[in-house]
């Protein structure tokens, strides 16, 4: 599969993963159906087999489940590069954009919430929240 992706296509890939990041409450895998809808059905950047293989490979490999996001981006980039030697740079760009998109919003929100909680650790509500969450965490 060979694609011709423009700058706006790469930005669309990034913004789609940015928007999915805050929806992934149960982990990135919970947004896989929407990723399939966008990457396979709507944009036709990946085939069904490439999408399924990306998820299967990432789930079989040791490490975090979010690896399938990098593989999806990698496959989009490989398709954009035509599969040749130059495709590796496009594949790397696709993997980096996908991972940046899925990680940046949730990481930023987590850091901001942790800093706020640390600054306000003496508030009764913050102490109660921490004590209530301690057995769960």
Phi and psi in degrees as a GROMACS rama.xvg file:
@    title "Ramachandran Plot"
@    xaxis  label "Phi"
@    yaxis  label "Psi"
@TYPE xy
-123.932  129.659  UNK-2
-118.685  161.25  UNK-3
-123.34  97.8017  UNK-4
-97.3762  134.14  UNK-5
-93.9926  175.858  UNK-6
-59.1461  -39.1141  UNK-7
-66.442  -31.1583  UNK-8
-67.3372  -43.0556  UNK-9
-63.7794  -39.9516  UNK-10
-67.1341  -35.681  UNK-11
-64.8473  -39.502  UNK-12
-61.2183  -47.4084  UNK-13
-61.0942  -48.5537  UNK-14
-67.7526  -31.8491  UNK-15
-64.7247  -45.3108  UNK-16
-70.0199  -31.1796  UNK-17
-61.3894  -43.3142  UNK-18
-69.9481  -32.9532  UNK-19
-74.5785  -23.2938  UNK-20
-57.2235  -45.4047  UNK-21
-79.2426  -10.4243  UNK-22
-89.4346  -13.8703  UNK-23
-83.1069  61.7148  UNK-24
-66.1316  -38.5224  UNK-25
-91.9194  15.2882  UNK-26
108.215  164.845  UNK-27
-62.7967  -29.0332  UNK-28
-63.5823  -23.5972  UNK-29
-69.034  -18.2543  UNK-30
-97.6716  6.50908  UNK-31
-56.3409  -40.3866  UNK-32
-60.6801  -38.8234  UNK-33
-72.153  -34.3211  UNK-34
-62.6239  -42.3928  UNK-35
-61.8489  -44.654  UNK-36
-57.9687  -44.9585  UNK-37
-74.7036  -52.41  UNK-38
-75.2048  -35.9327  UNK-39
-97.7967  -54.9253  UNK-40
-78.017  -43.6892  UNK-41
-86.6997  -53.1987  UNK-42
-89.6106  -22.8996  UNK-43
59.7847  36.1581  UNK-44
-84.7911  -23.6652  UNK-45
-130.92  155.221  UNK-46
-90.2552  166.298  UNK-47
-57.8044  -41.4512  UNK-48
-65.0945  -41.3346  UNK-49
-64.8132  -41.2446  UNK-50
-63.8699  -49.6078  UNK-51
-63.7135  -39.393  UNK-52
-65.4106  -37.6683  UNK-53
-62.339  -44.7477  UNK-54
-68.7541  -44.3479  UNK-55
-62.8896  -43.5794  UNK-56
-64.5832  -43.3915  UNK-57
-68.0414  -35.194  UNK-58
-72.7674  -31.024  UNK-59
-78.6546  -27.2828  UNK-60
-78.5724  146.939  UNK-61
-70.4021  150.367  UNK-62
120.795  -171.706  UNK-63
-70.9049  149.633  UNK-64
-64.8975  -20.9076  UNK-65
-71.1088  -4.30601  UNK-66
-59.7213  -26.6192  UNK-67
-65.5486  -25.5319  UNK-68
-64.0802  -45.6379  UNK-69
-61.6472  -39.6007  UNK-70
-67.515  -36.6402  UNK-71
-62.859  -47.8341  UNK-72
-61.4982  -40.2762  UNK-73
-60.0067  -45.8828  UNK-74
-66.3784  -37.1395  UNK-75
-61.1467  -45.2059  UNK-76
-64.1233  -40.8499  UNK-77
-63.1848  -40.0649  UNK-78
-66.415  -36.4788  UNK-79
-69.5324  -31.434  UNK-80
-86.3158  -6.25772  UNK-81
83.3832  3.40741  UNK-82
86.5791  -3.14861  UNK-83
-82.2965  -168.549  UNK-84
-64.6523  -35.2478  UNK-85
-70.4654  -16.7026  UNK-86
-66.7525  -22.6745  UNK-87
-61.8665  -37.182  UNK-88
-69.8752  -37.8567  UNK-89
-67.5137  -38.2897  UNK-90
-63.9795  -41.6649  UNK-91
-63.8514  -41.3609  UNK-92
-61.3885  -45.0318  UNK-93
-61.8249  -42.9997  UNK-94
-64.9782  -42.1052  UNK-95
-67.0615  -42.0828  UNK-96
-65.2783  -42.0283  UNK-97
-64.8359  -45.1044  UNK-98
-67.9212  -40.592  UNK-99
-61.2741  -43.1557  UNK-100
-63.8189  -40.7504  UNK-101
-81.2526  -25.9848  UNK-102
-94.7128  -33.9197  UNK-103
-61.6806  -52.4156  UNK-104
-64.0179  -45.0863  UNK-105
-68.3737  -36.7937  UNK-106
-66.6477  -43.5755  UNK-107
-61.8527  -43.8604  UNK-108
-63.2692  -41.7932  UNK-109
-64.5854  -44.8489  UNK-110
-63.853  -43.2976  UNK-111
-63.7886  -42.7  UNK-112
-66.6772  -40.0321  UNK-113
-65.828  -41.3807  UNK-114
-64.9004  -42.0441  UNK-115
-62.7103  -44.8065  UNK-116
-63.0848  -37.4838  UNK-117
-69.2154  -40.9709  UNK-118
-65.6809  -32.3635  UNK-119
-109.842  29.5687  UNK-120
-64.2051  -18.3963  UNK-121
-85.9861  -11.6712  UNK-122
-65.6986  142.479  UNK-123
-60.1316  -42.066  UNK-124
-64.3098  -38.3304  UNK-125
-68.3186  -43.148  UNK-126
-62.4473  -42.8663  UNK-127
-63.898  -40.828  UNK-128
-62.1814  -46.3774  UNK-129
-64.694  -41.4676  UNK-130
-68.2795  -36.2727  UNK-131
-71.8162  -32.8529  UNK-132
-84.9064  -19.5169  UNK-133
-54.3774  -46.7235  UNK-134
-65.5661  -29.3151  UNK-135
-76.9728  -41.5003  UNK-136
